[in-house]
Amino acid sequence: MPFPRLPLRRNAAALLTAALSLALLVGGGLIAGGAARAAFVDVPPTGHPGRLVLSSDPYPAEFLALSPGDPSYWQVAARLEGAVGATLSLQLRKTGELVSHPRGLEMTVDECDVPWIGLGEGPVCTGTAIPVAVATPLDDNATSSPTFQLGSRAASAPVFLLVTLAVEDSADARADASLMGLVGTVGIGLTAVAVDPAARPPRGGGVLPATGADVSLWVAVGSMAAGLLGLGAALRMRPLRGDR
């Protein structure tokens, strides 16, 4: 099944992909959650480069297990190149049984004006943190979502987004065998409408023309054997103990 894509605009970047290994272990812990996170890595474009450059921490995004009460964190930075400023916006995508289960995946996005720290223990924004978006199991974002505005940005002011992936933190969720074996797909898409510094206004004044850079980072949750993205490993959820 093809991944949903946001409409591309002039001078747009092609779809960027990253794989997320997200496995729900009922009653278990986050296997890789305490590991040190890598520094930001620029996500390579798969087509024509745009003015919006995305970086990921970690990259590739590989989270081996997610359990109730033990969320996973993924940080994405967005910066402008070759533009004096831009207006940024965000959309979400999610499909599959894991995201639609009543106790399934909740996706939260928060913004900070400086990089988030402590991803392994509990992320902290030492600057100004702003909530951006929340997608619950009740939200149908398979093919569309609301557009969340991130506001106008100067080229000197990158955006640091924290994506939190969690399931219901309750005794009922930890005992819910119906969560086992579920898979899904989640993703974020960023769009920048940037001012082109090479353009000149017409005589007598006017507004500089805008160019668009539409860049998306998609995260796969599922089976690598099914060919989901193919960048990194995508794992299924583990069986309950004693169940082979």
PECOR-V318716 format. One record per pair of residues at least 12 apart in sequence whose C-alpha atoms are under 10 Angstrom apart, sorted by the first residue. I is the first residue (numbers start at 1). J is the second residue. Records with the same first field share a line. If there is no record, write none. Layout:
# PECOR-V318716
I->J ; J
This chain:
# PECOR-V318716
1->227 ; 228
2->228 ; 229
3->15 ; 93 ; 94 ; 95 ; 142 ; 143 ; 185 ; 186 ; 187 ; 218 ; 220 ; 228 ; 229
4->93 ; 94 ; 95 ; 142 ; 143 ; 144 ; 187 ; 189 ; 218
5->93 ; 143 ; 144 ; 189 ; 214 ; 215 ; 216 ; 218
6->91 ; 92 ; 93 ; 143 ; 144 ; 188 ; 189 ; 190 ; 191 ; 214 ; 215 ; 216
7->191 ; 214 ; 215
8->191 ; 212 ; 213 ; 214 ; 215 ; 216
9->191 ; 192 ; 193 ; 211 ; 212 ; 213 ; 214 ; 215
10->50 ; 193 ; 210 ; 211 ; 212 ; 213 ; 214
11->48 ; 49 ; 50 ; 51 ; 211 ; 212 ; 213 ; 214
12->47 ; 48 ; 49 ; 50 ; 51 ; 52 ; 191 ; 192 ; 193 ; 211 ; 212 ; 213 ; 214 ; 215
13->45 ; 46 ; 47 ; 48 ; 49 ; 50 ; 51 ; 52 ; 53 ; 191 ; 212 ; 213 ; 214 ; 215 ; 216
14->45 ; 46 ; 47 ; 48 ; 49 ; 50 ; 213 ; 214 ; 215 ; 216
15->45 ; 46 ; 47 ; 48 ; 189 ; 214 ; 215 ; 216 ; 217 ; 218
16->43 ; 44 ; 45 ; 46 ; 47 ; 54 ; 189 ; 215 ; 216 ; 217 ; 218 ; 219
17->43 ; 44 ; 45 ; 46 ; 60 ; 187 ; 215 ; 216 ; 217 ; 218 ; 219 ; 220 ; 229 ; 230 ; 231
18->43 ; 44 ; 56 ; 59 ; 60 ; 61 ; 62 ; 187 ; 216 ; 217 ; 218 ; 219 ; 220 ; 229 ; 230 ; 231 ; 232 ; 233
19->59 ; 60 ; 61 ; 62 ; 63 ; 185 ; 186 ; 187 ; 217 ; 218 ; 219 ; 220 ; 221 ; 222 ; 224 ; 228 ; 229 ; 230 ; 231 ; 232 ; 233 ; 234
20->58 ; 59 ; 60 ; 61 ; 62 ; 63 ; 64 ; 74 ; 185 ; 186 ; 187 ; 218 ; 219 ; 220 ; 221 ; 222 ; 229 ; 231 ; 232 ; 233 ; 234 ; 235
21->60 ; 61 ; 62 ; 63 ; 64 ; 65 ; 66 ; 219 ; 220 ; 221 ; 222 ; 223 ; 224 ; 232 ; 233 ; 234 ; 235 ; 236 ; 237
22->61 ; 62 ; 63 ; 64 ; 65 ; 66 ; 67 ; 72 ; 165 ; 183 ; 184 ; 185 ; 219 ; 220 ; 221 ; 222 ; 233 ; 234 ; 235 ; 236 ; 237
23->63 ; 64 ; 65 ; 66 ; 67 ; 98 ; 180 ; 181 ; 182 ; 183 ; 184 ; 221 ; 222 ; 234 ; 235 ; 236 ; 237 ; 238
24->64 ; 65 ; 66 ; 67 ; 68 ; 70 ; 98 ; 104 ; 105 ; 166 ; 167 ; 179 ; 180 ; 181 ; 182 ; 183 ; 235 ; 236 ; 237 ; 238 ; 239
25->64 ; 65 ; 66 ; 67 ; 68 ; 174 ; 177 ; 179 ; 180 ; 181 ; 236 ; 237 ; 238 ; 239 ; 240 ; 241
26->65 ; 66 ; 67 ; 68 ; 173 ; 174 ; 175 ; 176 ; 177 ; 178 ; 179 ; 180 ; 237 ; 238 ; 239 ; 240 ; 241
27->66 ; 67 ; 68 ; 69 ; 171 ; 173 ; 174 ; 175 ; 176 ; 177 ; 240 ; 241
28->65 ; 66 ; 67 ; 68 ; 69 ; 70 ; 174 ; 238 ; 240 ; 241
29->65 ; 66 ; 67 ; 68 ; 69 ; 70 ; 71
30->63 ; 64 ; 65 ; 66 ; 67 ; 68 ; 69 ; 70 ; 71 ; 72
31->63 ; 64 ; 65 ; 66 ; 67 ; 70
32->62 ; 63 ; 64 ; 65 ; 66 ; 72 ; 120
33->63 ; 64 ; 65 ; 66 ; 70 ; 71 ; 72 ; 73 ; 119 ; 120 ; 121 ; 122
34->72 ; 118 ; 119 ; 120 ; 121 ; 122
35->119 ; 120 ; 121
36->58 ; 118 ; 119 ; 120 ; 121
37->57 ; 58 ; 59 ; 61 ; 73 ; 74 ; 75 ; 117 ; 118 ; 119 ; 120
38->56 ; 57 ; 58 ; 59 ; 60 ; 61
39->55 ; 56 ; 57 ; 58 ; 59
40->54 ; 55 ; 56 ; 57 ; 58 ; 59 ; 75 ; 76 ; 77 ; 115
41->54 ; 55 ; 56 ; 57 ; 58 ; 59 ; 60 ; 76 ; 77
42->54 ; 55 ; 56 ; 57 ; 59 ; 76 ; 77 ; 78
43->55 ; 56 ; 57 ; 59 ; 60 ; 76 ; 217
45->215 ; 216
49->213 ; 214 ; 215
50->80 ; 81 ; 82 ; 192 ; 211 ; 212 ; 213 ; 214 ; 215
51->79 ; 80 ; 81 ; 82 ; 83 ; 86 ; 155 ; 192 ; 193 ; 194 ; 195 ; 196 ; 211 ; 212 ; 213 ; 214 ; 215
52->78 ; 79 ; 80 ; 81 ; 82 ; 83 ; 86 ; 88 ; 155 ; 190 ; 191 ; 192 ; 193 ; 194 ; 212 ; 213 ; 214 ; 215
53->77 ; 78 ; 79 ; 80 ; 81 ; 158 ; 192 ; 213 ; 215
54->76 ; 77 ; 78 ; 79 ; 80 ; 158 ; 159 ; 160 ; 190 ; 215 ; 216 ; 217
55->75 ; 76 ; 77 ; 78 ; 79 ; 160 ; 217
56->74 ; 75 ; 76 ; 77 ; 78 ; 160 ; 161 ; 217
57->73 ; 74 ; 75 ; 76 ; 77 ; 116 ; 119 ; 162
58->73 ; 74 ; 75 ; 76 ; 119
59->74 ; 75 ; 76 ; 231 ; 232
60->219 ; 231 ; 232 ; 233
61->73 ; 74 ; 75 ; 219 ; 220 ; 231 ; 232 ; 233 ; 234
62->74 ; 219 ; 232 ; 233 ; 234 ; 235
63->221 ; 233 ; 234 ; 235
64->233 ; 234 ; 235 ; 236 ; 237
65->235 ; 236 ; 237 ; 238
66->105 ; 165 ; 166 ; 167 ; 237
67->166 ; 167 ; 168 ; 169 ; 173 ; 174
68->103 ; 104 ; 105 ; 166 ; 167 ; 168 ; 169 ; 170 ; 171 ; 172 ; 173 ; 174 ; 175
69->166 ; 167 ; 168 ; 169 ; 170 ; 171 ; 173 ; 174
70->165 ; 166 ; 167 ; 168 ; 169
71->105 ; 106 ; 107 ; 122 ; 164 ; 165 ; 166 ; 167 ; 168 ; 169
72->119 ; 120 ; 122 ; 163 ; 164 ; 165 ; 166 ; 167
73->108 ; 109 ; 118 ; 119 ; 120 ; 121 ; 122 ; 123 ; 162 ; 163 ; 164 ; 165 ; 166
74->109 ; 116 ; 119 ; 123 ; 161 ; 162 ; 163 ; 164 ; 165
75->109 ; 110 ; 111 ; 115 ; 116 ; 117 ; 119 ; 123 ; 160 ; 161 ; 162 ; 163 ; 164
76->111 ; 115 ; 116 ; 159 ; 160 ; 161 ; 162 ; 163 ; 188 ; 217
77->111 ; 112 ; 114 ; 115 ; 116 ; 158 ; 159 ; 160 ; 161 ; 162
78->157 ; 158 ; 159 ; 160 ; 161 ; 190 ; 192 ; 215
79->153 ; 154 ; 155 ; 156 ; 157 ; 158 ; 159 ; 160 ; 192
80->153 ; 154 ; 155 ; 156 ; 157 ; 158 ; 159 ; 192 ; 194 ; 213
81->155 ; 156 ; 194
82->155 ; 194 ; 195 ; 196 ; 197 ; 198
83->154 ; 155 ; 156 ; 193 ; 194 ; 195 ; 196 ; 197 ; 198 ; 210 ; 211
84->153 ; 154 ; 155 ; 156 ; 194 ; 195 ; 196 ; 197
85->152 ; 153 ; 154 ; 155 ; 156 ; 157 ; 192 ; 193 ; 194 ; 195 ; 196 ; 197
86->151 ; 152 ; 153 ; 154 ; 155 ; 191 ; 192 ; 193 ; 194 ; 195 ; 196 ; 210 ; 211 ; 212 ; 213
87->149 ; 150 ; 151 ; 152 ; 153 ; 154 ; 191 ; 192 ; 193 ; 194 ; 195 ; 212
88->148 ; 149 ; 150 ; 151 ; 152 ; 153 ; 159 ; 190 ; 191 ; 192 ; 193 ; 194 ; 213 ; 214
89->147 ; 148 ; 149 ; 150 ; 151 ; 152 ; 189 ; 190 ; 191 ; 192 ; 193 ; 214
90->109 ; 132 ; 133 ; 145 ; 146 ; 147 ; 148 ; 149 ; 150 ; 188 ; 189 ; 190 ; 191 ; 192 ; 215 ; 216
91->133 ; 141 ; 144 ; 145 ; 146 ; 147 ; 148 ; 149 ; 187 ; 188 ; 189 ; 190 ; 191 ; 216
92->107 ; 108 ; 109 ; 133 ; 134 ; 135 ; 141 ; 142 ; 143 ; 144 ; 145 ; 146 ; 147 ; 148 ; 186 ; 187 ; 188 ; 189 ; 190 ; 216 ; 217 ; 218
93->107 ; 135 ; 139 ; 140 ; 141 ; 142 ; 143 ; 144 ; 145 ; 185 ; 186 ; 187 ; 188 ; 189 ; 218 ; 219
94->106 ; 107 ; 135 ; 136 ; 137 ; 139 ; 140 ; 141 ; 142 ; 143 ; 144 ; 145 ; 184 ; 185 ; 186 ; 187 ; 188 ; 218 ; 219 ; 220 ; 221
95->137 ; 140 ; 141 ; 142 ; 143 ; 183 ; 184 ; 185 ; 186 ; 187 ; 220 ; 221
96->142 ; 182 ; 183 ; 184 ; 185 ; 186 ; 221 ; 222
97->137 ; 179 ; 181 ; 182 ; 183 ; 184 ; 185
98->137 ; 167 ; 179 ; 180 ; 181 ; 182 ; 183 ; 184 ; 185 ; 186 ; 221 ; 222 ; 237
99->135 ; 136 ; 137 ; 138 ; 139 ; 140 ; 141 ; 142 ; 167 ; 182 ; 183 ; 184 ; 185 ; 186
100->136 ; 137 ; 138 ; 139 ; 140 ; 182 ; 183 ; 184
101->136 ; 137 ; 138 ; 167 ; 178 ; 179 ; 182
102->136 ; 137 ; 138 ; 167 ; 168 ; 173 ; 179
103->136 ; 137 ; 138 ; 166 ; 167 ; 168 ; 169 ; 170 ; 172 ; 173 ; 174 ; 176 ; 178 ; 179
104->136 ; 137 ; 138 ; 166 ; 167 ; 168 ; 173 ; 179 ; 182 ; 184
105->135 ; 136 ; 137 ; 164 ; 165 ; 166 ; 167 ; 168 ; 183 ; 184 ; 186
106->134 ; 135 ; 136 ; 137 ; 138 ; 139 ; 164 ; 165 ; 166 ; 167 ; 168
107->133 ; 134 ; 135 ; 136 ; 137 ; 163 ; 164 ; 165 ; 166 ; 167 ; 186 ; 187
108->131 ; 132 ; 133 ; 134 ; 135 ; 136 ; 161 ; 162 ; 163 ; 164 ; 165 ; 166
109->130 ; 131 ; 132 ; 133 ; 134 ; 135 ; 161 ; 162 ; 163 ; 164 ; 165 ; 188
110->125 ; 129 ; 130 ; 131 ; 132 ; 133 ; 134 ; 160 ; 161 ; 162 ; 163 ; 164
111->125 ; 127 ; 128 ; 129 ; 130 ; 131 ; 132 ; 133 ; 150 ; 159 ; 160 ; 161 ; 162 ; 163
112->124 ; 125 ; 126 ; 127 ; 128 ; 129 ; 130 ; 131 ; 158 ; 159 ; 160 ; 161 ; 162
113->125 ; 126 ; 127 ; 128 ; 129 ; 130 ; 157 ; 158 ; 159 ; 160 ; 161
114->126 ; 127 ; 128 ; 129 ; 157 ; 158 ; 159 ; 160 ; 161
115->127 ; 158 ; 159 ; 160 ; 161 ; 162
116->129 ; 160 ; 161 ; 162
119->162
123->162 ; 164
124->162
125->160 ; 162
129->160 ; 161 ; 162
130->150 ; 161
131->161 ; 162
132->148 ; 149 ; 150 ; 161 ; 162 ; 163
133->146 ; 147 ; 148 ; 149 ; 163
134->163 ; 164
135->165
136->166 ; 167
137->167
141->186 ; 187
142->185 ; 186 ; 187
147->189 ; 190 ; 191
148->190
149->190 ; 191
150->190 ; 191 ; 192
151->192
152->192 ; 193 ; 194
153->192 ; 194
154->194
155->194
163->187 ; 188
165->186
167->179
177->239 ; 240
179->237
180->236 ; 237 ; 238 ; 239 ; 240
181->222 ; 235 ; 236 ; 237 ; 238 ; 239 ; 240
182->221 ; 222 ; 236 ; 237 ; 238
183->220 ; 221 ; 222 ; 223 ; 234 ; 235 ; 236 ; 237
184->219 ; 220 ; 221 ; 222 ; 223 ; 236
185->218 ; 219 ; 220 ; 221 ; 222 ; 228
186->217 ; 218 ; 219 ; 220 ; 221
187->216 ; 217 ; 218 ; 219 ; 220 ; 221
188->215 ; 216 ; 217 ; 218 ; 219
189->214 ; 215 ; 216 ; 217 ; 218
190->213 ; 214 ; 215 ; 216 ; 217
191->212 ; 213 ; 214 ; 215 ; 216
192->210 ; 211 ; 212 ; 213 ; 214 ; 215
193->210 ; 211 ; 212 ; 213 ; 214
194->208 ; 209 ; 210 ; 211 ; 212 ; 213
195->207 ; 208 ; 209 ; 210 ; 211 ; 212
196->208 ; 209 ; 210 ; 211 ; 212
197->209 ; 210
219->231 ; 234
220->232 ; 233 ; 234 ; 235
221->233 ; 234 ; 235 ; 236 ; 237
222->234 ; 235 ; 236 ; 237
223->235 ; 236 ; 237
224->236
